[in-house]
Amino acid sequence: NRGPPGDLFVCLDVEEPSDIKRDGINLYSTVSISYIEAILGTVQKVRTVEGSSELRIPPGTQPGDVLVLAKQGVPSLNRPSIRGDHLFTVKVSIPKRISGREKELLEELASLKNGGFARAPVKPKPVHKENGSRAAPEVPDQPDDGEGDWLKKLSDFAGSIVNGASKWLKDNL
């Protein structure tokens, strides 16, 4: 009504997503993947302020690794051409229960990777010669039922080899 011009005040209420945290111009989130995805790598859809985006998770990703979507953060107030990053902390989900078939496959994978690490060998028994001296024990080819402390069994085996070698040295040198 032809009054003097005034000021217009606009109040904005910005809703912060609960799964995205802000620190300056950088954004932080967590992404959960399975242990198989961590081993083999995957592409995961993630939520960003621009909408949905794809995050490439490389093979061999470890729990706690931080992956970056460059320039997907918040623009700088003083220089809008500069933008922060969106950083994702990887959380690897390890199942508490697995099926019998999954267990078999994991044990097979472990034996391929570590030459039989999944199942400890049976504690070797010393072989006695006719004169009563002890020879180095033979390691059986068949794994046991997987119970027991494999590290103790391994150290017992190593100790028996050392004892056999020192006996041989004393006898032959």
Secondary structure by P-SEA (a helix, b strand, c coil): ccccbbbbbbbbbbbbbccccccccbbbbbbbbccccccbbbbbbbbccccbbbbbbcccccccbbbbbccccccccccccbbbbbbbbbbbbbbccccaaaaaaaaaaaaaaccccccccccbbbbbccccccccbbbbcccccccccaaaaaaaaaaaaaaaaaaaaaacc
